[in-house]
Amino acid sequence: MAEEWIETAEAAALKEGAPHAVFPKGLPVLLLRRGAEVFALENRCAHMGCPLAAGRLEGWLLRCPCHDWRFDIRDGRFADAPEISVKVYPAQLRDGKIFVRIS
Ligand code: FES
């Protein structure tokens, strides 16, 4: 499948550090804004699939609401076992909108 930048949300809809669920091409993705940076991760926990967008951000770690697994929003790695991870998508802020690259 070709890579494609998908418009997912208005930047103004993202509150600092608060996960925001979107569905580019029907995929479960969450957006997170920290300062001028925007991150996009798979919105499905690597443990049992809970939506990570309902979790809480603690520094760079997003805590799953179901059983407290924590994932680094920069690379998607599980904090306690980095060989486990959730998918991370390239994201960018452009013209007041958030774009995510899906491949
Ligand atoms: S489903 Fe996320 S920690 Fe269990």
Backbone and ligand atoms as CSV (ligand in chain L), in Angstrom:
chain,resi,resn,atom,element,x,y,z
A,1,MET,N,N,0.846,-1.184,0.000
A,1,MET,CA,C,0.000,0.000,0.000
A,1,MET,C,C,0.889,1.244,0.000
A,2,ALA,N,N,0.554,2.231,-0.821
A,2,ALA,CA,C,1.334,3.462,-0.895
A,2,ALA,C,C,1.153,4.282,0.378
A,3,GLU,N,N,2.202,5.066,0.705
A,3,GLU,CA,C,2.089,5.950,1.865
A,3,GLU,C,C,1.244,7.148,1.503
A,4,GLU,N,N,0.503,7.628,2.483
A,4,GLU,CA,C,-0.419,8.717,2.219
A,4,GLU,C,C,-0.585,9.551,3.486
A,5,TRP,N,N,-0.488,10.872,3.342
A,5,TRP,CA,C,-0.767,11.759,4.477
A,5,TRP,C,C,-2.270,12.019,4.521
A,6,ILE,N,N,-2.863,11.718,5.664
A,6,ILE,CA,C,-4.307,11.848,5.830
A,6,ILE,C,C,-4.598,12.965,6.823
A,7,GLU,N,N,-5.484,13.883,6.455
A,7,GLU,CA,C,-5.920,14.906,7.399
A,7,GLU,C,C,-6.825,14.245,8.425
A,8,THR,N,N,-6.498,14.440,9.725
A,8,THR,CA,C,-7.239,13.706,10.756
A,8,THR,C,C,-8.022,14.592,11.718
A,9,ALA,N,N,-7.538,15.813,11.975
A,9,ALA,CA,C,-8.208,16.655,12.968
A,9,ALA,C,C,-7.746,18.093,12.818
A,10,GLU,N,N,-8.561,18.992,13.335
A,10,GLU,CA,C,-8.149,20.383,13.478
A,10,GLU,C,C,-7.192,20.458,14.667
A,11,ALA,N,N,-6.102,21.165,14.511
A,11,ALA,CA,C,-5.129,21.278,15.606
A,11,ALA,C,C,-5.782,21.840,16.870
A,12,ALA,N,N,-6.740,22.733,16.701
A,12,ALA,CA,C,-7.398,23.358,17.851
A,12,ALA,C,C,-8.193,22.346,18.674
A,13,ALA,N,N,-8.504,21.196,18.080
A,13,ALA,CA,C,-9.275,20.174,18.799
A,13,ALA,C,C,-8.405,19.405,19.790
A,14,LEU,N,N,-7.087,19.527,19.659
A,14,LEU,CA,C,-6.180,18.786,20.544
A,14,LEU,C,C,-5.793,19.638,21.743
A,15,LYS,N,N,-6.082,19.122,22.921
A,15,LYS,CA,C,-5.651,19.793,24.143
A,15,LYS,C,C,-4.292,19.214,24.547
A,16,GLU,N,N,-3.453,20.059,25.071
A,16,GLU,CA,C,-2.110,19.640,25.480
A,16,GLU,C,C,-2.163,18.377,26.351
A,17,GLY,N,N,-1.488,17.316,25.888
A,17,GLY,CA,C,-1.354,16.092,26.678
A,17,GLY,C,C,-2.590,15.234,26.788
A,18,ALA,N,N,-3.664,15.580,26.079
A,18,ALA,CA,C,-4.912,14.811,26.160
A,18,ALA,C,C,-5.087,13.988,24.883
A,19,PRO,N,N,-5.130,12.652,24.982
A,19,PRO,CA,C,-5.291,11.823,23.778
A,19,PRO,C,C,-6.589,12.140,23.054
A,20,HIS,N,N,-6.520,12.088,21.723
A,20,HIS,CA,C,-7.663,12.423,20.877
A,20,HIS,C,C,-7.803,11.305,19.835
A,21,ALA,N,N,-8.904,10.590,19.856
A,21,ALA,CA,C,-9.095,9.458,18.947
A,21,ALA,C,C,-9.549,9.919,17.567
A,22,VAL,N,N,-8.941,9.338,16.538
A,22,VAL,CA,C,-9.331,9.604,15.147
A,22,VAL,C,C,-9.306,8.262,14.386
A,23,PHE,N,N,-9.837,8.279,13.163
A,23,PHE,CA,C,-9.934,7.036,12.389
A,23,PHE,C,C,-9.532,7.243,10.925
A,24,PRO,N,N,-8.260,7.600,10.682
A,24,PRO,CA,C,-7.841,7.770,9.281
A,24,PRO,C,C,-7.927,6.436,8.537
A,25,LYS,N,N,-8.610,6.457,7.407
A,25,LYS,CA,C,-8.797,5.229,6.610
A,25,LYS,C,C,-9.421,4.115,7.450
A,26,GLY,N,N,-10.182,4.488,8.482
A,26,GLY,CA,C,-10.836,3.502,9.324
A,26,GLY,C,C,-9.945,2.883,10.390
A,27,LEU,N,N,-8.673,3.317,10.480
A,27,LEU,CA,C,-7.765,2.748,11.473
A,27,LEU,C,C,-7.922,3.451,12.818
A,28,PRO,N,N,-7.843,2.707,13.929
A,28,PRO,CA,C,-7.912,3.344,15.249
A,28,PRO,C,C,-6.574,3.991,15.594
A,29,VAL,N,N,-6.559,5.310,15.643
A,29,VAL,CA,C,-5.334,6.084,15.900
A,29,VAL,C,C,-5.642,7.118,16.973
A,30,LEU,N,N,-4.670,7.401,17.806
A,30,LEU,CA,C,-4.833,8.511,18.751
A,30,LEU,C,C,-3.768,9.548,18.468
A,31,LEU,N,N,-4.156,10.786,18.664
A,31,LEU,CA,C,-3.244,11.919,18.498
A,31,LEU,C,C,-2.941,12.499,19.867
A,32,LEU,N,N,-1.722,12.971,20.023
A,32,LEU,CA,C,-1.319,13.625,21.259
A,32,LEU,C,C,-0.469,14.826,20.910
A,33,ARG,N,N,-0.743,15.935,21.570
A,33,ARG,CA,C,0.077,17.125,21.359
A,33,ARG,C,C,0.854,17.413,22.630
A,34,ARG,N,N,2.154,17.596,22.455
A,34,ARG,CA,C,2.998,18.039,23.577
A,34,ARG,C,C,3.783,19.228,23.076
A,35,GLY,N,N,3.415,20.404,23.518
A,35,GLY,CA,C,4.046,21.615,23.022
A,35,GLY,C,C,3.799,21.740,21.536
A,36,ALA,N,N,4.869,21.955,20.777
A,36,ALA,CA,C,4.738,22.115,19.329
A,36,ALA,C,C,4.744,20.771,18.607
A,37,GLU,N,N,4.956,19.674,19.343
A,37,GLU,CA,C,5.049,18.352,18.716
A,37,GLU,C,C,3.709,17.627,18.750
A,38,VAL,N,N,3.480,16.824,17.705
A,38,VAL,CA,C,2.274,16.006,17.631
A,38,VAL,C,C,2.696,14.556,17.414
A,39,PHE,N,N,2.049,13.642,18.119
A,39,PHE,CA,C,2.350,12.219,18.018
A,39,PHE,C,C,1.086,11.472,17.625
A,40,ALA,N,N,1.277,10.389,16.892
A,40,ALA,CA,C,0.151,9.544,16.485
A,40,ALA,C,C,0.515,8.089,16.758
A,41,LEU,N,N,-0.336,7.404,17.485
A,41,LEU,CA,C,-0.117,6.003,17.836
A,41,LEU,C,C,-1.375,5.197,17.537
A,42,GLU,N,N,-1.145,3.906,17.379
A,42,GLU,CA,C,-2.262,2.977,17.268
A,42,GLU,C,C,-3.102,3.080,18.543
A,43,ASN,N,N,-4.407,3.222,18.383
A,43,ASN,CA,C,-5.286,3.377,19.537
A,43,ASN,C,C,-5.821,2.011,19.982
A,44,ARG,N,N,-4.892,1.098,20.200
A,44,ARG,CA,C,-5.273,-0.252,20.611
A,44,ARG,C,C,-4.095,-0.808,21.402
A,45,CYS,N,N,-4.324,-1.066,22.667
A,45,CYS,CA,C,-3.244,-1.537,23.530
A,45,CYS,C,C,-2.698,-2.879,23.053
A,46,ALA,N,N,-1.371,-3.047,23.179
A,46,ALA,CA,C,-0.723,-4.294,22.768
A,46,ALA,C,C,-1.034,-5.440,23.725
A,47,HIS,N,N,-1.616,-5.146,24.875
A,47,HIS,CA,C,-1.949,-6.196,25.835
A,47,HIS,C,C,-3.258,-6.870,25.430
A,48,MET,N,N,-4.381,-6.214,25.655
A,48,MET,CA,C,-5.670,-6.824,25.336
A,48,MET,C,C,-6.561,-5.913,24.501
A,49,GLY,N,N,-5.964,-4.915,23.878
A,49,GLY,CA,C,-6.694,-4.138,22.890
A,49,GLY,C,C,-7.511,-2.969,23.396
A,50,CYS,N,N,-7.382,-2.600,24.646
A,50,CYS,CA,C,-8.155,-1.452,25.146
A,50,CYS,C,C,-7.753,-0.176,24.393
A,51,PRO,N,N,-8.689,0.755,24.263
A,51,PRO,CA,C,-8.371,2.014,23.572
A,51,PRO,C,C,-7.465,2.891,24.429
A,52,LEU,N,N,-6.260,3.118,23.938
A,52,LEU,CA,C,-5.286,3.909,24.697
A,52,LEU,C,C,-5.684,5.371,24.808
A,53,ALA,N,N,-6.580,5.822,23.932
A,53,ALA,CA,C,-7.014,7.224,23.997
A,53,ALA,C,C,-7.752,7.527,25.302
A,54,ALA,N,N,-8.196,6.489,26.005
A,54,ALA,CA,C,-8.839,6.699,27.303
A,54,ALA,C,C,-7.813,6.709,28.431
A,55,GLY,N,N,-6.539,6.599,28.063
A,55,GLY,CA,C,-5.483,6.561,29.071
A,55,GLY,C,C,-5.007,7.944,29.466
A,56,ARG,N,N,-3.989,7.946,30.327
A,56,ARG,CA,C,-3.471,9.200,30.878
A,56,ARG,C,C,-1.998,9.333,30.518
A,57,LEU,N,N,-1.606,10.538,30.113
A,57,LEU,CA,C,-0.218,10.793,29.760
A,57,LEU,C,C,0.570,11.188,31.003
A,58,GLU,N,N,1.719,10.509,31.184
A,58,GLU,CA,C,2.612,10.810,32.313
A,58,GLU,C,C,4.004,11.022,31.729
A,59,GLY,N,N,4.384,12.254,31.540
A,59,GLY,CA,C,5.643,12.534,30.847
A,59,GLY,C,C,5.530,12.078,29.403
A,60,TRP,N,N,6.436,11.174,28.999
A,60,TRP,CA,C,6.372,10.631,27.638
A,60,TRP,C,C,5.571,9.329,27.589
A,61,LEU,N,N,5.068,8.879,28.741
A,61,LEU,CA,C,4.407,7.569,28.809
A,61,LEU,C,C,2.893,7.712,28.872
A,62,LEU,N,N,2.217,6.945,28.026
A,62,LEU,CA,C,0.758,6.906,28.028
A,62,LEU,C,C,0.328,5.625,28.736
A,63,ARG,N,N,-0.449,5.780,29.801
A,63,ARG,CA,C,-0.864,4.644,30.629
A,63,ARG,C,C,-2.205,4.114,30.144
A,64,CYS,N,N,-2.247,2.832,29.826
A,64,CYS,CA,C,-3.483,2.208,29.376
A,64,CYS,C,C,-4.510,2.216,30.519
A,65,PRO,N,N,-5.770,2.522,30.210
A,65,PRO,CA,C,-6.783,2.604,31.267
A,65,PRO,C,C,-7.187,1.234,31.809
A,66,CYS,N,N,-6.854,0.164,31.123
A,66,CYS,CA,C,-7.351,-1.151,31.541
A,66,CYS,C,C,-6.460,-1.848,32.575
A,67,HIS,N,N,-5.161,-1.987,32.291
A,67,HIS,CA,C,-4.291,-2.712,33.217
A,67,HIS,C,C,-2.957,-2.004,33.416
A,68,ASP,N,N,-2.941,-0.708,33.099
A,68,ASP,CA,C,-1.801,0.160,33.444
A,68,ASP,C,C,-0.504,-0.081,32.680
A,69,TRP,N,N,-0.553,-0.787,31.559
A,69,TRP,CA,C,0.663,-0.852,30.745
A,69,TRP,C,C,0.953,0.568,30.260
A,70,ARG,N,N,2.241,0.908,30.174
A,70,ARG,CA,C,2.637,2.256,29.767
A,70,ARG,C,C,3.457,2.191,28.487
A,71,PHE,N,N,3.125,3.061,27.555
A,71,PHE,CA,C,3.790,3.086,26.252
A,71,PHE,C,C,4.396,4.462,26.018
A,72,ASP,N,N,5.633,4.454,25.486
A,72,ASP,CA,C,6.305,5.715,25.160
A,72,ASP,C,C,5.685,6.268,23.886
A,73,ILE,N,N,5.169,7.485,23.940
A,73,ILE,CA,C,4.471,8.041,22.769
A,73,ILE,C,C,5.432,8.356,21.627
A,74,ARG,N,N,6.745,8.388,21.895
A,74,ARG,CA,C,7.714,8.712,20.836
A,74,ARG,C,C,8.006,7.522,19.939
A,75,ASP,N,N,7.997,6.308,20.506
A,75,ASP,CA,C,8.309,5.137,19.683
A,75,ASP,C,C,7.338,3.978,19.874
A,76,GLY,N,N,6.343,4.158,20.739
A,76,GLY,CA,C,5.318,3.132,20.927
A,76,GLY,C,C,5.731,1.974,21.813
A,77,ARG,N,N,6.953,2.010,22.375
A,77,ARG,CA,C,7.423,0.842,23.134
A,77,ARG,C,C,6.785,0.758,24.521
A,78,PHE,N,N,6.492,-0.473,24.919
A,78,PHE,CA,C,6.000,-0.784,26.258
A,78,PHE,C,C,7.152,-0.544,27.235
A,79,ALA,N,N,6.912,0.244,28.282
A,79,ALA,CA,C,7.992,0.668,29.182
A,79,ALA,C,C,8.654,-0.500,29.894
A,80,ASP,N,N,7.918,-1.584,30.174
A,80,ASP,CA,C,8.482,-2.694,30.939
A,80,ASP,C,C,9.089,-3.789,30.073
A,81,ALA,N,N,8.842,-3.746,28.774
A,81,ALA,CA,C,9.376,-4.765,27.869
A,81,ALA,C,C,9.398,-4.165,26.468
A,82,PRO,N,N,10.509,-3.484,26.115
A,82,PRO,CA,C,10.539,-2.704,24.870
A,82,PRO,C,C,10.392,-3.518,23.593
A,83,GLU,N,N,10.466,-4.855,23.703
A,83,GLU,CA,C,10.230,-5.667,22.506
A,83,GLU,C,C,8.743,-5.687,22.136
A,84,ILE,N,N,7.910,-5.215,23.048
A,84,ILE,CA,C,6.473,-5.095,22.784
A,84,ILE,C,C,6.178,-3.631,22.491
A,85,SER,N,N,5.361,-3.370,21.499
A,85,SER,CA,C,5.078,-1.967,21.173
A,85,SER,C,C,3.735,-1.843,20.466
A,86,VAL,N,N,3.254,-0.630,20.405
A,86,VAL,CA,C,2.120,-0.287,19.554
A,86,VAL,C,C,2.677,0.501,18.368
A,87,LYS,N,N,1.953,0.480,17.277
A,87,LYS,CA,C,2.408,1.142,16.061
A,87,LYS,C,C,2.399,2.661,16.249
A,88,VAL,N,N,3.434,3.297,15.714
A,88,VAL,CA,C,3.529,4.754,15.732
A,88,VAL,C,C,3.470,5.242,14.287
A,89,TYR,N,N,2.744,6.294,14.054
A,89,TYR,CA,C,2.609,6.865,12.713
A,89,TYR,C,C,3.276,8.241,12.678
A,90,PRO,N,N,3.941,8.581,11.594
A,90,PRO,CA,C,4.433,9.955,11.450
A,90,PRO,C,C,3.251,10.929,11.459
A,91,ALA,N,N,3.418,12.031,12.171
A,91,ALA,CA,C,2.346,13.026,12.254
A,91,ALA,C,C,2.936,14.410,12.076
A,92,GLN,N,N,2.164,15.312,11.514
A,92,GLN,CA,C,2.642,16.684,11.369
A,92,GLN,C,C,1.478,17.665,11.445
A,93,LEU,N,N,1.831,18.849,11.932
A,93,LEU,CA,C,0.891,19.956,12.026
A,93,LEU,C,C,1.139,20.862,10.839
A,94,ARG,N,N,0.089,21.076,10.042
A,94,ARG,CA,C,0.235,21.900,8.846
A,94,ARG,C,C,-1.075,22.656,8.606
A,95,ASP,N,N,-0.984,23.971,8.431
A,95,ASP,CA,C,-2.155,24.803,8.136
A,95,ASP,C,C,-3.272,24.609,9.163
A,96,GLY,N,N,-2.879,24.448,10.434
A,96,GLY,CA,C,-3.868,24.325,11.493
A,96,GLY,C,C,-4.550,22.975,11.554
A,97,LYS,N,N,-4.007,21.995,10.827
A,97,LYS,CA,C,-4.605,20.661,10.826
A,97,LYS,C,C,-3.519,19.617,11.137
A,98,ILE,N,N,-3.944,18.475,11.649
A,98,ILE,CA,C,-3.037,17.381,11.960
A,98,ILE,C,C,-3.138,16.336,10.854
A,99,PHE,N,N,-1.993,16.006,10.281
A,99,PHE,CA,C,-1.922,14.980,9.237
A,99,PHE,C,C,-1.156,13.775,9.777
A,100,VAL,N,N,-1.609,12.599,9.395
A,100,VAL,CA,C,-0.951,11.351,9.806
A,100,VAL,C,C,-0.609,10.587,8.538
A,101,ARG,N,N,0.608,10.014,8.520
A,101,ARG,CA,C,1.009,9.247,7.344
A,101,ARG,C,C,0.717,7.762,7.580
A,102,ILE,N,N,-0.126,7.251,6.733
A,102,ILE,CA,C,-0.541,5.850,6.804
A,102,ILE,C,C,0.156,5.103,5.693
A,103,SER,N,N,0.722,3.949,6.017
A,103,SER,CA,C,1.351,3.149,4.960
A,103,SER,C,C,0.856,1.715,5.045
L,1,FES,S1,S,-5.390,-3.809,27.657
L,1,FES,FE1,FE,-3.922,-2.254,28.026
L,1,FES,S2,S,-2.875,-2.900,29.772
L,1,FES,FE2,FE,-4.294,-4.498,29.385
